[in-house]
Every structure is written in C-alpha cells, then in structure tokens.
Amino acid sequence: MQSTWQVLKHRSGPWIINTGFRRIMFPRVQAECLADFQGRNPDYGEILQRLRFGNSTQSWGWDDGQLVQVAANLAEKGEPGEFRPQRLSHSSLWGRVSLFSAGQTACLARPLEWLASGWMLVALGMIGVCGFVFLIQVEGKQLLQPWHWVLGLLLFLWGAVVHELGHAAALARQGYPAGGMGWGMLFVIPVLHNDVSAISQLPTRGKLKVDLAGVAFQSALGSVLVAGATFFSWGESAFFLAAKMTFFAVAWSLTPFIRTDGYWAFCDGLGYSDLDVPQQEKVTGLRLWVLSGHRVLNVLFLILISVVLPLSWKGRLLVWVPEAWQLGASVVLLAGLLFLWVRVAYRIKNMVVSLISDGRKTDFSHRNQLS
C-alpha cells in the first residue's frame, strides 16, 4: 500500500510535506504550489511539472537542476543532490522502530493540547513536585507478587507514552503537528521518541514549551501514581514502583548532559541548535563561559556514567548471574561496554573539537571580548 501525501500547513512559518517516507520543510510559497497533492501519491513527472509551473509564474529563482532534484527527493527517485529543502531528522537515536504514525499521534495528542499552554505546564510541573515530595516521605510495601512488577512496568510505560504525547500536544499548540512516535536506543538505553523536529521553526519560548512539556506531563502523572498507591491498597506496591521509575525518568530527562529534554532546553535557552558542534558565529562574554563550562562538565559526566559507574557495578551485576553463565554474561557485558565507549568517545571527541574551535575563534587573549 502506497503512502499518500500530507501537507502540514502553518499560519506563519514554513509548511511541512510528509510524503510517507520523508518529512520535508518548504517555504510557504513553494508548498502552496504542491498543496493540491494532499491525500494523493503523485509521481515524479507530476511533481516536476507543478514545480516548473510555480517557478515560472511566481519567479522563485530556482534553476531547472534544482527543480529536478527537489522533484526527485519528493518522489523518492535517485540520489540526493547538493540542493535540498530542509529535511527534518534526528541523529541522537539508533535502531528506531515506529509505533504510531503521525496521524495516530496527532489523534492521541489532540485531547491534551489544552494542557500545553505555558501556565498549565507550570501547574503540571508543580503537581509533579508535590507528588515527588510526598513519595520520598513514604515507604511502600515490599513487592511480593510477580504481578506487582508487571503492573508497575505497564504503568511506567503508560507514563512514557504520555511524556511523548506532551511534546506532541505542545508542538500542535504552536501550530505544527508532530510526526510519528517510536522506540529507539539512546546510547544503550531504550527510549520512546516523538518527531518534533519542526520545533526549529518556533521562537525560543515556543521551543522551551515543547522541550519541557514531556517532563511536565510525566511528572504530573507520577503524582497520579502516588495517589493511586494511597487509594488502591491492592496495588500499592505496583503504583509505588511505577511512581519511582517515573520520577527517575523525569530526572534523567532533565539532565543537561544527555541529549534528552534537559539538553535541548539548555540549547534552546542559549539560542543554539546543538552544543556538541562548533558554533558558526563567534561566541563571547557570558555565553562563552557557559558553553565551555557545559562541555567540560558534559565530558566528565559521560566518563562517570559510561566508565566509572559501570566498572564499579560490574561485580554487583554478575552476582545475580548463575555461576554456569558467568563467562557468557561477562562477555556480553564487555561487548555492551565497548559499544557504549565507542559512542561516548565519538561524542566526547566532538565536544573537545568544538571547545577548541570556539576558543580559537574567540581569541581568549582579548579581554574586551570577554567583558
């Protein structure tokens, strides 16, 4: 079954054309020329003819080679050339598997949009803080039944889905529908993800709302789970387990050193798209010290969680493995650590290169640039 086009309009920013295989961002004037293909699956010839007509009647200034390449990209023909409209992508995850399409995600997120305003996100965050404070002051019953673990894990996964729907709802409230939701790996950690790459077109305040909506929604749900443990004595252990995992996930998401919500909020707050790469413009003043300090702390954090902690916990993990499987488990653990170290080393290399590059462009010897 062939996918049909979706033309995602925005009241003031660029439009997004979702061909089913790609999501490509276009300036509004070019996208309007292709809007009639909504719900269809046009072939290469139709697309090229429409682009040529628009270019000739509206004076876009594109040459025929550019028109041919754009049509080829939209029709999934040939190899990408030098010219391409901005393509929406995300490089932090690997091994991604789709769970919900863009349309399904939009349907699930639509009832939550009213909760994605600035004040409502603050209120949800405060509810989450109250639930966390209550959680650390009480102690749940010991888990005795296997179904406690199963129910607790299912409730936690429900919260993870709500987290991603929070991002989608916040983006939709800003005028752009989110893409599909899926599962992927961040380093060696399984995570859910939602395509909100249209966030690049939003102002800083809108970006921060989308960045932090997920943790606001999930933390508020954590408080709901704490309340569930209080009111449903039959499932107290399961609810407490889910709440603890939920608040741990929220804290992890807010960490500004892993490429999750806290990292992207930090990027957007500083006005940069990515802190791991050299910045195009010269960085001076307070931003220089914040950016440099973040990179240094980030390197130390990555070494801590990828080298120091795994090696110190290795013996504790192997204690739970039967003696007959010790050798195999050690090999698997070593292979996992080597894979993790390769990915972490690549990211550390990028940050060190960026730190040196930005420092050279700034010229630390000039005091007036640092004032």
C-alpha positions in Angstrom: 0.0 0.0 0.0 1.5 3.3 -1.1 1.5 6.3 1.3 -0.3 9.5 0.4 1.0 13.0 1.0 0.2 15.1 3.9 0.7 18.9 3.5 1.0 20.3 7.0 0.2 24.0 7.0 1.3 26.7 9.4 -0.3 30.1 9.9 3.0 32.0 9.7 6.0 29.6 9.3 7.2 27.1 6.7 4.9 24.2 5.7 5.9 20.5 6.0 5.3 18.0 3.3 5.0 14.4 4.6 5.4 12.0 1.6 5.1 8.9 3.9 8.8 8.3 3.5 10.1 11.8 4.2 9.1 15.0 6.0 10.5 18.0 4.2 10.1 21.6 5.2 9.3 24.1 2.5 8.8 27.9 2.4 5.1 28.6 2.2 5.0 29.9 -1.4 6.6 26.7 -2.8 4.5 24.5 -0.5 1.2 26.1 -1.7 2.1 25.1 -5.2 2.2 21.5 -4.1 -0.8 21.6 -1.7 -3.2 20.0 -4.2 -1.3 16.8 -3.9 -2.7 16.4 -0.3 -4.1 12.8 0.0 -2.5 11.7 -3.2 0.7 9.9 -4.2 1.9 12.0 -7.2 4.6 10.6 -9.5 7.9 12.3 -10.4 6.5 13.8 -13.6 3.5 15.5 -11.9 5.7 17.0 -9.2 8.3 18.3 -11.6 5.6 19.8 -13.9 3.9 21.6 -10.9 7.3 22.9 -9.6 8.2 24.2 -13.1 4.8 26.0 -13.4 5.2 27.6 -10.0 8.8 28.7 -10.7 7.8 30.3 -14.0 4.7 32.1 -12.7 5.9 33.2 -9.3 9.6 33.8 -10.0 11.2 31.7 -7.3 14.6 32.0 -8.9 15.3 28.2 -8.9 17.2 26.8 -11.9 15.9 23.6 -13.6 18.5 21.4 -11.9 17.2 22.4 -8.5 13.6 21.8 -9.6 14.6 18.3 -10.9 16.4 17.5 -7.6 13.5 18.6 -5.4 11.1 16.6 -7.5 13.4 13.5 -7.3 13.6 13.9 -3.5 9.8 14.2 -3.1 9.2 11.2 -5.4 12.0 9.1 -3.8 13.9 8.9 -7.1 17.7 8.9 -7.4 20.3 10.1 -5.0 20.2 13.3 -3.1 22.0 16.2 -4.8 23.6 19.3 -3.5 20.3 21.2 -3.3 17.5 20.0 -0.9 14.9 21.8 1.1 15.4 21.5 4.9 14.8 17.9 5.8 13.6 17.0 9.3 15.8 14.4 11.0 17.1 13.4 14.4 20.6 11.8 14.8 20.7 11.1 18.6 18.9 7.7 18.4 19.7 4.5 16.6 17.7 1.3 16.0 14.5 3.2 15.7 11.2 1.4 15.3 7.9 3.1 14.5 5.0 2.6 16.9 2.4 5.2 15.9 2.0 7.1 12.7 1.9 10.9 12.5 -1.9 10.8 12.2 -2.3 8.4 15.1 0.0 10.5 17.3 -2.0 13.7 16.4 -5.3 12.0 17.4 -3.8 10.8 20.7 -2.3 14.2 21.5 -5.3 16.4 20.4 -7.3 16.0 23.7 -4.1 17.1 25.6 -3.5 20.3 23.7 -5.3 22.5 26.3 -2.8 21.3 28.9 0.1 22.5 26.9 -0.1 26.2 27.5 2.6 27.9 29.5 0.7 28.3 32.7 -0.8 24.8 32.5 2.7 23.3 32.0 3.9 25.2 35.1 0.9 23.8 37.1 1.6 20.3 35.9 5.2 20.7 37.0 4.1 21.9 40.4 1.8 18.9 40.8 4.7 16.7 39.9 6.9 18.3 42.5 4.2 17.8 45.2 3.9 14.1 44.3 7.7 13.6 44.4 8.0 15.3 47.8 5.2 13.0 49.1 6.8 10.0 47.6 10.2 10.4 49.3 8.4 10.8 52.7 6.5 7.5 52.5 7.6 3.9 52.1 5.7 1.4 50.0 5.1 -2.2 50.9 7.7 -4.8 49.8 7.0 -6.4 46.4 5.9 -9.9 47.0 3.9 -10.8 43.8 5.2 -11.0 40.2 2.1 -9.2 39.0 3.3 -6.1 41.0 6.3 -5.9 38.7 4.2 -6.4 35.6 1.6 -3.8 36.6 4.3 -1.4 37.8 6.1 -1.7 34.5 2.9 -1.2 32.4 2.0 1.9 34.4 5.5 3.3 33.9 5.3 2.7 30.1 2.0 4.5 30.1 3.7 7.5 31.7 6.4 7.3 29.0 3.8 7.4 26.3 2.1 10.4 28.0 5.6 12.1 28.1 5.8 11.9 24.3 2.2 13.0 23.8 3.0 16.0 25.9 5.7 17.0 23.4 3.3 16.4 20.5 0.5 18.4 22.2 2.8 21.3 22.9 4.0 21.4 19.3 0.5 21.2 17.9 -0.5 24.1 20.1 2.3 26.1 18.4 0.8 25.4 15.0 2.8 22.3 13.8 1.6 18.7 14.1 4.2 16.3 15.4 5.5 13.3 13.5 5.2 9.7 14.4 6.1 8.1 17.7 8.5 5.3 18.0 11.1 3.3 20.0 14.8 3.7 19.8 18.1 3.5 21.6 20.0 6.4 23.2 23.5 5.0 23.6 22.4 1.6 25.1 19.2 2.8 26.8 15.8 2.0 25.2 13.6 5.1 24.9 10.5 6.3 23.3 10.7 9.3 20.9 8.4 11.6 19.0 9.4 13.5 15.9 9.1 17.2 16.9 11.8 18.4 14.6 9.5 21.2 13.3 10.4 22.9 16.6 13.3 24.5 14.8 10.8 27.0 13.3 9.5 28.2 16.7 10.6 31.2 18.7 12.6 30.5 21.9 9.6 30.5 24.2 7.7 28.0 22.0 10.8 25.8 21.8 11.1 25.7 25.6 7.4 24.8 25.9 7.8 21.8 23.6 11.1 20.8 25.2 9.7 20.7 28.7 6.1 19.6 28.1 7.0 16.0 28.2 8.5 16.1 31.7 5.7 18.3 32.9 3.1 15.8 31.8 5.1 12.8 33.0 5.8 14.3 36.4 2.1 15.1 37.0 1.3 11.5 36.1 3.9 10.4 38.6 1.8 12.3 41.2 -1.3 10.5 40.0 0.5 7.2 40.5 1.5 8.2 44.1 -2.2 9.0 44.7 -3.1 5.6 43.2 -0.8 3.9 45.7 -2.6 5.7 48.5 -6.1 4.9 47.4 -5.7 1.4 46.0 -4.2 -0.8 48.7 -4.4 -3.9 46.5 -1.9 -2.4 44.1 0.1 -0.1 46.4 3.4 -1.8 45.6 2.9 -1.6 41.9 1.9 2.0 42.0 4.8 3.0 44.1 7.2 1.1 41.8 5.8 2.9 38.8 5.9 6.3 40.5 9.6 5.8 41.5 10.5 4.8 37.9 8.5 7.7 36.6 10.3 10.3 38.7 13.7 8.7 37.9 12.9 9.0 34.2 11.9 12.7 34.7 15.2 13.4 36.5 17.1 11.6 33.7 15.2 13.6 31.0 16.1 16.9 32.7 19.8 16.1 32.8 21.5 18.7 30.6 24.4 16.4 29.5 22.4 13.6 27.8 20.7 14.5 24.5 17.2 14.5 26.1 14.8 17.2 27.1 17.1 19.0 29.5 19.9 19.2 26.9 17.6 20.5 24.2 16.0 23.1 26.6 19.5 24.2 27.5 20.4 24.5 23.8 17.2 26.5 23.0 17.7 28.7 26.0 21.1 29.7 24.8 19.9 30.1 21.2 22.0 27.3 19.7 20.7 24.3 17.8 23.4 21.9 19.1 26.1 22.3 21.8 28.2 19.4 20.6 29.4 21.1 17.4 31.4 24.3 16.8 29.2 27.4 16.6 29.1 29.3 13.3 29.3 32.7 14.9 31.9 33.9 17.4 30.9 33.1 21.0 31.9 35.8 23.5 31.1 37.0 27.0 29.0 35.0 29.5 27.8 32.6 26.7 31.3 31.6 26.1 31.9 30.6 29.7 28.5 28.9 30.0 29.1 26.9 26.8 32.7 26.0 27.7 31.7 25.0 31.2 28.9 22.9 29.9 31.1 21.0 27.6 33.8 20.3 30.2 31.1 19.1 32.7 29.5 17.1 30.0 32.7 15.2 29.2 33.2 14.5 33.0 29.6 13.3 33.3 29.9 11.0 30.3 33.1 9.4 31.7 31.3 8.9 35.0 28.2 7.2 33.7 29.9 5.2 30.9 33.2 4.2 32.6 33.4 4.7 36.3 29.9 3.6 37.3 29.7 0.5 35.0 33.1 -0.8 36.1 32.4 -0.3 39.8 29.0 -2.0 39.5 30.2 -4.9 37.3 30.7 -7.2 40.2 27.3 -6.4 41.7 25.6 -7.2 38.4 27.3 -10.5 37.9 26.4 -11.7 41.4 22.8 -12.2 40.1 24.0 -14.4 37.3 24.2 -18.2 37.9 27.8 -19.5 38.1 27.5 -21.6 34.9 26.6 -18.4 32.9 29.3 -16.2 34.4 31.6 -16.4 31.4 28.9 -15.7 28.9 27.5 -12.8 30.9 30.9 -11.3 31.3 31.5 -11.4 27.5 28.0 -9.8 26.9 28.7 -7.1 29.4 32.1 -6.4 28.0 30.7 -6.2 24.4 28.0 -3.8 25.6 30.6 -1.6 27.4 32.8 -1.5 24.3 29.8 -0.4 22.2 28.9 2.2 24.7 32.5 3.5 24.9 32.7 3.9 21.1 29.6 6.0 21.0 30.6 8.1 24.1 34.1 8.6 22.7 32.7 9.9 19.4 30.6 12.4 21.3 33.4 13.5 23.6 35.6 14.0 20.6 33.0 16.3 19.0 32.8 18.3 22.2 36.6 18.7 22.6 36.9 19.7 19.0 34.1 22.2 19.4 35.6 23.6 22.6 38.9 24.2 20.9 37.4 25.6 17.7 35.1 28.1 19.5 38.0 29.1 21.8 40.3 29.8 18.8 37.6 31.9 17.1 37.1 33.9 20.2 40.8 34.7 21.0 40.9 34.4 24.8 43.7 36.9 24.9 41.4 39.8 24.1 39.9 40.9 27.4 37.4 43.2 25.7 35.7 40.1 24.1 35.2 38.5 27.5 33.7 41.5 29.2 
